[in-house]
Structures are given as structure tokens and as C-alpha cells.
Amino acid sequence: MRSFRRGATGPAVVEIRATLRKLGVLDPAAGSGESSGDEVFDAATELAVRTFQQSRGLTADGAVGDETWRALVAAQWQLGERLLYQTLPDPLVGDDVRQLQERLLEMGYDPSRPDGIFGPATARALAQFQREVGLVPDGSFGPSTMAALRRLGRKVVGGRPQFLRESANLFHAGPALAGKRIIIDPGHGGTDPGVTDGGHTESGLMFDLASRLEGRLAAAGVAVHLTRGPDNGFTDAERAELANNLGGDLLISLHTDGHHNPLAAGVATYHYGGDNAVTSTAGERFAGLVQREIVARTGMIDCRVHAKTWELLRRSRMPAVRVEVGYLTSPSDRARLTDPAFRDTVVDALLAAIQRMFFSMEADVPTGTFDVSSLRAMLAGR
């Protein structure tokens, strides 16, 4: 699907505007062009798209590309409006699926992360619920299952169900780096160079950074996997599927940012979550550790931690973060990013954040000073 933005016309724009009206973010009275031909993607439509994107944890650029279009379609469905079941290879996606997953989590079942994708874990959790309430355990959601859900209350108490599950998984993983499986995703690649400026590309710099991190982690006994090579690239959904199939403990996606204003600079880290998504609490914690370590060690401008529903973060089954390591369009950030010594410092920060994620840090040390040797010393003293 091509990207639709202000000035575009045609049947697709008609459908986009109709969906925005249905969702209540575009005024029904805002310029209707049915009587004079194709509707126009005007200023009101752009504002409505930005409002929708902001509410959904997407990049609020006012354009409707693949990711925004999928979110628009998903947002139209509410629980009970259609039959839900597992389909292969393309699963059903929608707000109704997310609402079902959240309800199952509250009742003590495990549909995995409530990401709005009706996958195998959701089908298994639903079938288990159906079996326990005396329904046919076919893993599909219809009127009888809806009625059973309405009759029963939540079972999980003492905290958010997703937080409890993610915390338990981290606890059982143990504090040692050795034996962990880390997925490193160098952004873009192949025919997509990402941000380019000053003769440098985002894809090239981030592959170098990923390779440096891979070497340091491998030396610590970690099983490391990169989602791409130096010359190829894949979709975010394909990268997430690879990470899930490999059974990663953590996923780090490495990017640089870009802006038309060269004064835009700094580092930001993103995790899965948003107003219409259940936040990955482990991902949020990991993002905070990554952000603090990079800022403390490099002195870059702190652009904070943010929740997003980007495809890679949403589809990954492990705590996942996307790090925007500076703006390649900023002269100051670009000078740093193209310096190998700076990239080594970023690797130190990422390595420390990864270790902090698994180690309870009962004898904590200040952010920006922790390293693997200090961990070994602390463990040896126990």
C-alpha cells in the first residue's frame, strides 16, 4: 500500500475518511466531496489522522501508510461484533481481539501479550476457558463464549496480570548473562538505507553498532542473533517472527532518527504500550535502563522513554525496545555516531542495561558505572 497524505484523492481516501468518521476523530460535517467526485485528503483529514496515530502509539506524521491503515481497520472492531477464530497464515487482528486477550488475562488464562492478534496462544487460552465453563473447547469466540465471559469475574489479584507474568519470567531466567538469548535488530537494510546525511546511512551505522554489541555479548557467553546481514533487510513483522522463533530473552532494535531541523538531537528509547494497548512492563523497565545508561555514559540529550505500538514491538513475544541513538541529521549527533569510540561507548551502555535487566541489583551501583566485572565481583562475594 502506498502512503496517503494531504492532497491525495481517490477511493482509498474516501474509505480513510469514512473510517475516521466512524471512529469519531473526523467531524462528520468536515468537507464531504462525494457530490463532486473523489474526496480529498485535506487539512481536516490530516489532523484526524494525527489524532488517531497519537492515540494509538504510532508515529504522528499525518500520513496513512501500511501501519496506520492496519491500525484503522483494527480499531473498527469491538468485542462481540464478529466471530473470532484462528486463521493461518494471516491471523485476525482488531481491538476486539485485544479486549478478549485482556479479559482472559484478568481471569487467569495466558493468551500471551494482549496485542490484538488472534494467534495460537490466544486460541489455546480461549479453549482452556471454554473447557472449564462447559463449552465446546474449539478456541473460537462466539455468542455462547461471550455470554460465559460476561457471567464470570476476574481471578488474578495482587497486580496487573501481564506484569505478574513478565516479572515471573524474568525471575526464573536468573541473573547470569551466560546462556541468555539476545536478538539484535539493526534497523532498515537492503534497499532501505533509513536516514541518510553527510554521506552516512542509518542502516550502515546501526549494523556496525549491532556487530560490536554482538561481539561483546558473545564474549560474555550470550547466544546472539542479528535479524539481518550487512546487505539485506526484512519487514518488521518478519524480524519479530524470527525473534519469536529463536526464543529470544530480549530484543534490541537499533536506529537513528532524522528531522528537517538540524537542531533536533538526542537519544530516545521506545517500548510496547499506549493508551489503547497494555504496556509491556518488562519492556518499559528495559527501555528505562537502556535510556539511563546511554544518557549517563554519552551525555546525549535525553529525549526520554516512550510507549509505541510499532509492529516490531507489538509482535515480539519477549521484552523489546527500539533505541533511536541520536539524529543523523544533527551535525553534533552525526559527529558522534560516525566515531567508532562513541559507538563502543553505546555498546558499553547497552551491555550494562542488559545485565541490569536480569540482575536484581541488591548491591546496586550508580547508573553509568555498572559493568560485567563489577557483577562478577558481587556474585563472588556471596
C-alpha positions in Angstrom: 0.0 0.0 0.0 1.3 3.4 -0.9 1.3 6.2 1.6 -1.7 8.7 1.5 -1.1 12.2 2.7 -2.5 15.7 2.3 -3.5 16.4 -1.3 -4.2 12.7 -2.2 -7.5 11.8 -3.8 -9.3 8.7 -4.9 -11.4 5.8 -3.5 -8.8 5.0 -0.8 -9.2 8.5 0.6 -12.9 8.1 0.7 -12.5 4.9 2.7 -10.0 6.5 5.1 -12.2 9.4 5.8 -15.2 7.2 6.3 -13.2 5.1 8.9 -12.0 8.3 10.7 -15.7 9.4 10.9 -16.8 6.1 12.3 -14.0 6.3 14.9 -15.2 9.8 15.9 -11.9 11.6 15.1 -13.2 13.3 12.0 -16.1 15.7 12.2 -19.0 14.3 10.0 -19.5 17.8 8.8 -15.9 18.2 7.6 -15.8 18.7 3.8 -17.6 15.9 2.1 -16.8 15.5 -1.6 -19.0 12.7 -2.7 -21.1 15.0 -4.8 -18.1 16.5 -6.7 -16.1 13.3 -7.2 -13.3 11.8 -5.1 -12.8 13.1 -1.6 -9.6 15.0 -0.9 -7.1 14.2 1.8 -7.4 17.8 3.2 -6.1 19.5 6.4 -9.0 18.2 8.5 -8.2 14.7 7.4 -4.5 15.1 8.2 -5.4 16.4 11.7 -7.8 13.5 12.3 -5.1 11.0 11.2 -2.5 12.6 13.5 -5.0 12.5 16.4 -5.7 8.8 15.7 -2.0 8.0 15.4 -1.2 9.8 18.6 -3.9 7.8 20.5 -2.6 4.5 19.0 1.1 5.0 19.8 2.1 5.4 16.2 4.3 8.0 14.6 2.0 11.0 14.3 3.1 12.1 10.8 -0.4 12.6 9.4 0.1 10.1 6.6 -1.7 6.8 6.2 0.8 4.1 5.3 0.7 0.4 5.9 0.9 0.5 9.7 -1.6 3.3 10.2 -4.0 1.6 7.8 -3.8 -1.7 9.7 -4.5 0.2 12.9 -7.5 2.0 11.4 -9.0 -1.3 10.3 -8.3 -2.9 13.7 -9.9 -0.1 15.6 -13.3 -0.6 14.0 -14.0 -3.9 15.8 -15.4 -4.2 19.3 -15.7 -7.4 21.2 -18.8 -9.3 20.2 -19.2 -7.7 16.8 -17.8 -10.7 14.9 -16.8 -14.3 15.3 -13.1 -14.7 16.3 -11.0 -17.7 15.5 -7.5 -18.7 14.5 -6.7 -18.2 10.8 -3.5 -19.1 9.0 -1.2 -17.7 7.7 -2.8 -14.3 8.4 -4.4 -14.1 11.8 -7.4 -11.9 12.7 -6.4 -8.5 14.1 -8.5 -6.0 15.9 -9.5 -4.2 19.1 -12.0 -6.9 19.8 -9.1 -9.5 19.9 -7.2 -7.3 22.3 -10.2 -6.9 24.5 -10.7 -10.7 24.6 -7.0 -11.2 25.4 -7.2 -8.7 28.3 -10.3 -10.4 29.7 -8.6 -13.8 29.5 -5.6 -12.4 31.3 -7.8 -11.0 34.1 -9.4 -14.4 34.5 -6.0 -16.2 34.9 -5.5 -17.6 31.4 -2.5 -16.9 29.3 -3.1 -15.6 25.8 0.4 -14.1 25.8 0.7 -10.4 25.3 -2.6 -8.6 24.6 -1.5 -7.3 21.2 -4.8 -7.6 19.3 -3.5 -10.6 17.2 -5.5 -13.8 17.4 -2.6 -16.3 17.4 -2.1 -19.8 18.7 -1.6 -18.7 22.4 -5.0 -16.8 22.3 -6.7 -19.8 20.8 -5.3 -22.2 23.5 -6.2 -19.8 26.3 -9.7 -19.4 24.9 -10.1 -23.2 24.5 -9.0 -23.7 28.1 -11.6 -21.2 29.3 -14.3 -22.9 27.3 -13.4 -26.3 28.6 -13.6 -25.1 32.2 -17.0 -23.5 31.8 -18.5 -26.5 30.0 -18.4 -25.2 26.4 -17.0 -26.9 23.3 -13.3 -26.1 23.5 -12.9 -25.1 19.8 -10.8 -22.0 20.5 -13.3 -19.7 18.7 -15.2 -16.8 20.1 -18.9 -16.6 19.5 -22.2 -15.6 21.4 -22.0 -18.5 23.9 -18.4 -17.7 24.9 -19.3 -14.0 25.1 -22.2 -14.9 27.5 -19.9 -17.0 29.6 -17.3 -14.2 29.8 -19.9 -11.8 31.0 -21.0 -14.1 33.8 -17.6 -14.5 35.3 -15.3 -12.1 37.1 -11.6 -11.8 37.3 -9.4 -14.3 39.1 -6.0 -12.6 39.1 -5.4 -10.3 42.1 -2.4 -8.5 43.5 -1.3 -6.6 40.4 -1.6 -6.4 36.7 -1.7 -9.9 35.1 0.7 -9.0 32.4 3.2 -7.5 34.9 3.0 -10.6 37.1 3.7 -13.0 34.2 6.6 -10.9 32.9 8.1 -10.5 36.3 7.9 -14.2 36.9 9.6 -15.0 33.6 12.5 -12.6 34.4 12.9 -14.1 37.9 13.1 -17.7 36.5 15.6 -16.5 33.8 18.2 -15.9 36.5 20.9 -13.2 36.8 23.7 -14.6 34.6 24.3 -13.4 31.1 25.7 -16.8 30.0 23.0 -18.9 28.4 20.7 -16.0 27.6 19.5 -15.4 24.0 19.6 -11.8 22.8 18.2 -10.6 19.5 19.8 -7.5 18.0 17.9 -5.8 15.2 20.0 -3.3 13.1 17.3 -1.0 11.6 16.5 -0.9 7.9 18.9 -2.6 5.4 18.8 -3.9 1.9 17.2 -1.3 -0.4 16.1 0.8 2.6 19.1 2.8 4.0 16.9 4.6 6.5 18.0 8.2 7.4 20.9 9.4 5.2 23.0 12.5 5.8 26.6 13.6 5.3 27.4 10.5 3.2 26.4 8.2 6.1 23.4 5.9 6.3 21.4 4.7 9.3 21.5 1.1 8.1 25.3 1.1 7.8 26.0 2.7 11.1 23.5 0.6 13.0 24.8 -2.6 11.5 28.3 -1.7 12.7 26.9 -0.9 16.2 25.0 -4.2 16.2 28.1 -6.1 15.2 30.1 -4.5 18.1 27.4 -5.4 20.6 27.2 -8.9 19.2 30.9 -9.4 19.8 30.7 -8.2 23.4 27.7 -10.2 24.3 29.1 -13.4 22.7 32.3 -12.9 24.8 30.0 -13.0 27.9 28.5 -16.3 26.9 25.3 -15.0 25.3 23.7 -16.6 22.3 23.3 -13.6 20.0 21.3 -13.4 16.8 21.1 -10.5 14.3 17.9 -10.0 12.4 19.7 -9.1 9.1 23.1 -9.1 7.4 25.0 -6.1 6.1 23.3 -6.0 2.8 19.7 -7.3 3.3 16.6 -6.2 5.0 13.2 -7.5 6.2 9.9 -6.2 7.3 9.3 -5.6 11.0 6.8 -8.5 11.1 9.4 -10.8 9.7 12.0 -9.6 12.2 9.6 -10.2 15.1 8.7 -13.6 13.8 12.4 -14.5 13.7 12.9 -13.3 17.2 9.9 -15.3 18.4 11.1 -18.5 16.6 14.5 -18.1 18.2 13.0 -17.8 21.6 14.9 -14.6 22.5 15.0 -13.3 26.1 15.4 -9.7 24.9 15.2 -7.8 21.7 17.0 -4.5 20.9 16.2 -2.7 17.7 18.9 -0.1 16.8 18.0 3.1 14.8 18.9 6.7 14.3 16.4 9.4 13.9 16.1 12.3 11.4 14.4 15.7 11.2 14.3 18.6 8.8 15.5 20.8 11.6 19.2 20.2 12.2 18.9 21.3 15.9 16.8 18.2 16.6 19.2 15.9 18.6 19.3 13.3 21.4 18.6 9.7 22.2 15.1 8.1 22.9 14.0 4.6 23.7 10.7 3.0 23.0 8.8 0.0 24.3 5.4 -1.6 23.6 2.4 0.2 25.0 0.0 3.1 24.7 -3.5 4.4 25.5 -5.1 1.5 23.6 -2.5 -1.2 24.5 -1.5 -3.0 27.6 2.1 -1.8 28.3 4.8 -4.4 28.3 6.1 -3.8 31.9 9.3 -5.7 31.3 9.8 -3.8 28.1 9.2 -0.5 29.9 11.7 -1.4 32.5 14.3 -2.4 29.9 13.7 0.8 28.0 14.3 2.9 31.1 17.6 1.0 31.8 18.8 1.5 28.2 17.9 5.2 28.2 19.6 6.0 31.5 22.7 4.1 30.7 23.2 5.7 27.3 22.5 9.2 28.6 24.8 8.8 31.6 27.7 7.4 29.5 27.5 9.6 26.4 26.0 12.9 27.7 23.5 12.9 24.8 20.3 14.9 25.2 17.7 12.8 27.0 14.6 12.5 24.8 13.1 10.1 27.3 11.3 6.8 27.2 8.0 6.4 25.2 5.4 3.8 24.6 4.6 2.9 21.0 2.6 0.2 19.2 5.0 -0.2 16.3 4.9 -3.6 14.5 8.2 -4.9 15.8 7.4 -4.0 19.4 3.8 -5.3 19.2 4.6 -8.7 17.6 7.7 -9.6 19.7 7.0 -12.0 22.5 10.0 -11.0 24.6 10.7 -7.6 26.2 11.7 -5.5 23.3 12.9 -1.9 22.9 13.7 0.3 19.9 16.6 2.8 20.5 16.9 5.9 18.4 20.6 6.6 19.0 20.8 10.2 18.1 19.8 12.2 15.0 21.8 11.5 11.9 20.6 14.9 10.6 22.1 16.7 13.6 25.7 17.8 13.0 26.6 17.2 16.6 25.0 13.8 16.9 26.3 12.8 13.4 29.9 13.6 14.5 29.4 11.2 17.5 27.7 8.5 15.6 30.4 8.3 13.0 33.1 8.0 15.7 33.9 4.3 16.4 34.9 5.2 20.0 31.4 6.6 20.6 29.8 3.5 19.2 31.8 1.5 21.6 30.6 3.6 24.5 27.0 3.0 23.4 27.8 -0.7 23.4 29.0 -0.5 27.0 25.7 1.2 27.9 23.6 -1.4 26.2 25.6 -4.2 27.8 25.1 -2.7 31.2 21.4 -2.3 30.6 21.0 -5.9 29.5 22.8 -7.1 32.6 20.8 -4.9 34.9 17.7 -6.3 33.3 18.5 -9.8 34.6 20.4 -9.0 37.8 18.4 -8.0 40.8 21.0 -5.4 41.8 20.6 -5.8 45.6 24.0 -4.1 45.8 23.3 -1.5 43.1 25.8 0.9 41.6 25.1 4.3 40.1 23.8 4.4 36.5 26.6 4.7 34.0 29.2 2.9 36.1 28.0 -0.7 36.1 29.9 -3.3 34.1 30.2 -7.1 33.9 33.3 -7.2 36.0 31.5 -5.5 38.9 28.8 -8.1 38.6 31.3 -10.9 38.9 32.8 -9.4 41.9 29.4 -9.0 43.6 28.5 -12.6 42.8 31.8 -13.9 44.0 31.3 -12.3 47.4 28.1 -14.1 48.1 
